[in-house]
Structure formats: C-alpha cells, structure tokens
Amino acid sequence: MPVIVIANPKGGVGKSTLSTNLAGYFAAQGQQVLLGDTDRQQSARGWLGIRPPAARPISTWEIDEDNIARPPKGVSHVVLDTPAGLHGRRLNDILKLADKVIVPLQPSMFDILATREFMLRLADEKAVRKGDIEVGVVGMRVDSRTRSAEQLHRFVESLHLPMLGYLRDTQNYVQLAAHGLTLWDIAPSRVQRDVEQWQPILNWLAGIAPAAAPSSPSAAAPEATSKPIETAA
C-alpha cells in the first residue's frame, strides 16, 4: 500500500490540485484509494464533500493532525495532502509514513527561495538518501517556454532530485474542482493536453524511470492552447 505525500511548506502552490487529481487517477483505475488531509483548512476533505455520488469513490482518511497514525488496512493507495508551514515533528511523523513525496513547485524565484530549505531538508533525509523514500518535483502552473521554467529546472537539478513534469496553468483544474471532479472523471478528449502532462508523473509513481529531460524546458515544443472545459450542471 504506497503512501504518496504531497508536500511544500509554502501555501498556494497547488498541493490540493495535485492531491485530488492523483486520488482521482487511482480511483479511475479501480483502486481502493484514501485521500488524507493534515491541513487545518481541510481543503481536500471539503472537496470530497462535493464529489458527485456517481463519481468513482474516494474514501476519506480521518487524521488527527497532532497524532498521525498509519493508514487503515484494506486500501491499495493513500494520497496525503499536507499543510503550509510543514516542518519539525509533524514533517518527521509524515515522512515515517511516506513511500514517495511529490513537491509541487511554481516557477518563480520567490517560490524557489521559500522552498529551498525544505527541499534541502528532504534531499538530506536519511530515508531519501537510502532510497527508502523517493522524492520528485512537479512544476505547477508552468509555461515551459519561459525563462522562469528553465530556472526552476536548474534549481531542481542542482538538488539531484528528479523533475517529474510540468502542469500548465489552466482553468480546467479550477472548474473540475468546483464540481468535486478530476481530469479522470470526464472524457479524456476534453482534457487531452492535461492528461498527457500527467503521464511522466504517473510513470514515476509506477516505478518507471523518468525519460532524460532536455537541457531546459524551453527546448520543448510550444504547448497547444485550449478553451476551458464546460462541466455539466
């Protein structure tokens, strides 16, 4: 039962977007998935509260933020959303549960500076150095053609951590979240570009080594633009 932790001590970087869509992916694969939330705001739990009954089920993991225990038996995957300001004992407790940690990171110097110490702390963690915990980074709201994306790529590379992929800035995530849905709950053709961007992340989670990245994200082909999706009322 892999436990996948989504963590970044900075708020507003897309942790809940990453957590809910990852849980939605596992649910779409027919897995018994739990979505836990150690954030006081309980964004992920609130999102589950508006998820349509007809959507593939995602269970809630009841967690005491001050006493994080092992997840219950009988599930195949656990996704854990974490709060801003994660550090100290709370971070240690969460890392004891983790098999993989994904750090969502936006491509601005302010975000990089705010996250630097956290990233260094993860990279130096004994379990990470031994390979017991795998850590990867996902660029959030990134236009891969920009210099800021190239800067993000260089920063992650300097820490000897894998850059798993880049998710673009699109209203698709916002609109789906408002209905308790994920990319995996609607026809793939409606969110094709976004689903494609997830594939390297999903490959890494499945144990498939990331493909060799270009020297800079700007070397990639320009992204196609698309209109925001429309969800059924």
C-alpha positions as CSV (number, residue, x, y, z in Angstrom):
1,M,0.0,0.0,0.0
2,P,2.0,3.0,-1.2
3,V,1.6,6.3,0.7
4,I,2.2,9.3,-1.5
5,V,2.7,12.6,0.3
6,I,2.2,15.9,-1.4
7,A,4.2,18.5,0.4
8,N,5.5,22.0,0.2
9,P,5.7,24.3,3.2
10,K,4.6,27.3,1.1
11,G,0.8,27.7,0.6
12,G,-1.0,28.3,-2.7
13,V,1.4,26.2,-4.8
14,G,-1.2,23.6,-6.0
15,K,-0.9,20.8,-3.3
16,S,-4.7,20.2,-3.2
17,T,-4.9,20.2,-7.0
18,L,-2.2,17.6,-7.2
19,S,-3.6,15.5,-4.4
20,T,-7.2,15.4,-5.6
21,N,-6.3,14.6,-9.2
22,L,-3.9,11.9,-8.1
23,A,-6.5,10.3,-5.9
24,G,-8.9,10.6,-8.9
25,Y,-6.5,8.8,-11.1
26,F,-6.1,5.8,-8.7
27,A,-9.9,5.7,-8.3
28,A,-10.3,5.6,-12.1
29,Q,-8.0,2.6,-12.2
30,G,-10.4,0.8,-9.9
31,Q,-8.1,1.1,-6.8
32,Q,-9.3,1.5,-3.3
33,V,-7.9,4.9,-2.6
34,L,-7.8,7.1,0.5
35,L,-7.3,10.8,0.4
36,G,-6.0,12.2,3.7
37,D,-5.7,15.8,4.7
38,T,-3.5,17.1,7.5
39,D,-4.2,20.8,6.7
40,R,-6.3,22.7,9.2
41,Q,-8.2,24.2,6.3
42,Q,-9.2,20.6,5.2
43,S,-9.4,21.6,1.5
44,A,-9.2,18.0,0.3
45,R,-11.9,16.8,2.7
46,G,-14.1,19.7,1.7
47,W,-13.6,18.7,-2.0
48,L,-14.7,15.1,-1.2
49,G,-17.8,16.5,0.3
50,I,-19.0,17.9,-3.0
51,R,-17.9,14.9,-5.1
52,P,-20.9,13.5,-7.0
53,P,-22.2,10.2,-5.8
54,A,-21.9,8.8,-9.3
55,A,-18.2,9.5,-9.5
56,R,-15.7,6.8,-8.7
57,P,-15.4,6.6,-4.9
58,I,-12.5,8.1,-3.0
59,S,-12.5,7.5,0.8
60,T,-11.7,10.0,3.5
61,W,-8.8,9.2,5.8
62,E,-9.7,10.6,9.2
63,I,-6.5,12.0,10.6
64,D,-5.7,13.8,13.8
65,E,-3.2,16.5,12.8
66,D,-1.4,16.2,16.1
67,N,-1.2,12.4,16.1
68,I,-0.7,11.0,12.6
69,A,-1.1,7.2,12.6
70,R,-0.7,4.5,10.0
71,P,-3.5,4.4,7.4
72,P,-6.1,1.7,7.8
73,K,-5.8,-1.6,6.2
74,G,-7.8,-2.7,3.2
75,V,-6.8,0.1,0.8
76,S,-4.4,0.0,-2.1
77,H,-3.2,3.6,-2.3
78,V,-3.1,6.5,0.0
79,V,-2.6,10.2,-1.0
80,L,-1.9,12.6,1.8
81,D,-2.3,16.4,1.3
82,T,-0.2,18.4,3.8
83,P,-0.4,22.0,5.2
84,A,1.6,25.0,4.5
85,G,4.4,25.5,7.1
86,L,5.1,21.8,7.4
87,H,8.3,21.3,9.4
88,G,9.7,19.8,12.6
89,R,8.0,16.9,14.3
90,R,5.0,17.0,12.0
91,L,7.2,16.6,9.0
92,N,9.1,13.8,10.7
93,D,5.8,12.0,11.5
94,I,4.6,12.3,7.9
95,L,7.9,11.1,6.4
96,K,7.7,8.0,8.6
97,L,4.5,7.1,6.6
98,A,5.7,8.1,3.2
99,D,6.8,5.9,0.3
100,K,7.0,8.7,-2.2
101,V,6.9,12.5,-1.8
102,I,5.9,14.8,-4.5
103,V,6.8,18.5,-4.1
104,P,4.6,20.9,-6.2
105,L,6.6,24.0,-7.0
106,Q,5.8,27.1,-9.0
107,P,8.5,28.7,-11.3
108,S,9.1,32.0,-9.5
109,M,12.2,33.0,-7.6
110,F,10.1,33.7,-4.6
111,D,8.7,30.2,-4.5
112,I,12.1,28.7,-5.1
113,L,13.6,30.7,-2.2
114,A,10.7,29.9,0.1
115,T,11.1,26.2,-0.6
116,R,14.8,25.9,-0.8
117,E,15.4,24.9,2.9
118,F,12.6,22.4,2.7
119,M,14.0,20.8,-0.4
120,L,17.5,20.6,1.1
121,R,16.0,19.0,4.2
122,L,14.2,16.4,2.1
123,A,17.3,15.6,0.0
124,D,19.4,15.2,3.1
125,E,16.8,12.9,4.8
126,K,18.4,9.5,5.6
127,A,15.5,7.6,4.2
128,V,15.7,9.6,1.0
129,R,19.5,9.1,0.7
130,K,19.0,5.3,1.3
131,G,16.2,5.1,-1.3
132,D,13.5,4.1,1.2
133,I,11.6,7.3,0.3
134,E,11.6,8.7,-3.3
135,V,11.2,12.4,-3.8
136,G,10.2,14.1,-7.1
137,V,9.2,17.6,-8.1
138,V,6.3,18.8,-10.3
139,G,6.3,22.3,-11.8
140,M,2.9,23.8,-11.3
141,R,1.2,26.4,-13.5
142,V,4.2,26.4,-15.8
143,D,4.6,27.6,-19.3
144,S,7.6,25.5,-20.3
145,R,8.7,28.2,-22.9
146,T,9.6,30.7,-20.2
147,R,12.9,31.6,-18.5
148,S,11.3,31.0,-15.1
149,A,10.6,27.4,-16.0
150,E,14.2,27.0,-17.1
151,Q,15.2,28.5,-13.7
152,L,13.0,26.0,-11.9
153,H,14.5,23.1,-13.9
154,R,18.1,24.2,-13.0
155,F,17.2,24.6,-9.3
156,V,15.7,21.1,-9.0
157,E,18.6,19.6,-11.0
158,S,21.1,21.2,-8.5
159,L,19.4,19.2,-5.7
160,H,19.8,15.9,-7.6
161,L,16.1,15.3,-7.5
162,P,14.0,14.3,-10.5
163,M,11.8,16.9,-12.2
164,L,8.8,14.7,-12.9
165,G,6.9,17.1,-15.2
166,Y,5.2,20.4,-15.7
167,L,1.4,21.1,-15.3
168,R,0.2,24.1,-17.2
169,D,-1.9,27.0,-15.9
170,T,-5.4,26.2,-17.0
171,Q,-9.0,26.8,-15.7
172,N,-9.7,23.1,-16.3
173,Y,-8.5,22.2,-12.8
174,V,-10.4,25.1,-11.2
175,Q,-13.7,24.2,-13.0
176,L,-13.4,20.5,-12.2
177,A,-12.6,21.0,-8.6
178,A,-15.7,23.2,-8.2
179,H,-17.7,20.1,-9.1
180,G,-15.7,17.6,-7.0
181,L,-14.2,16.1,-10.1
182,T,-10.8,15.4,-11.6
183,L,-9.3,15.0,-15.0
184,W,-10.0,11.3,-14.8
185,D,-13.8,11.7,-14.2
186,I,-14.5,13.1,-17.7
187,A,-13.8,12.1,-21.3
188,P,-10.1,12.2,-21.9
189,S,-10.6,14.0,-25.2
190,R,-11.9,17.1,-23.3
191,V,-8.7,17.4,-21.3
192,Q,-6.2,15.7,-23.6
193,R,-3.3,18.1,-23.1
194,D,-3.6,18.0,-19.3
195,V,-3.8,14.2,-19.2
196,E,-0.7,14.0,-21.4
197,Q,1.2,16.2,-19.0
198,W,0.4,13.8,-16.2
199,Q,2.0,10.7,-17.9
200,P,5.6,11.2,-16.7
201,I,4.3,11.7,-13.1
202,L,2.3,8.5,-13.3
203,N,5.2,6.6,-14.8
204,W,7.4,7.7,-11.9
205,L,4.8,6.6,-9.4
206,A,4.6,3.2,-11.2
207,G,8.4,2.8,-10.9
208,I,9.2,3.7,-14.4
209,A,12.3,5.9,-14.6
210,P,11.8,9.4,-16.0
211,A,12.9,9.9,-19.5
212,A,16.0,12.1,-20.0
213,A,14.9,15.7,-19.7
214,P,16.0,18.3,-22.2
215,S,18.7,20.7,-21.0
216,S,15.9,23.3,-20.4
217,P,12.1,23.1,-20.6
218,S,12.1,25.8,-23.2
219,A,13.5,23.3,-25.6
220,A,10.1,21.6,-25.7
221,A,7.6,22.2,-28.4
222,P,5.2,25.1,-27.8
223,E,2.1,24.0,-25.9
224,A,-1.3,24.0,-27.7
225,T,-3.8,26.3,-26.2
226,S,-7.3,25.1,-25.3
227,K,-10.5,26.6,-24.1
228,P,-11.6,25.9,-20.5
229,I,-13.9,22.8,-20.3
230,E,-17.5,23.1,-19.5
231,T,-18.9,20.8,-16.8
232,A,-22.4,19.6,-16.6
233,A,-24.7,21.4,-14.2
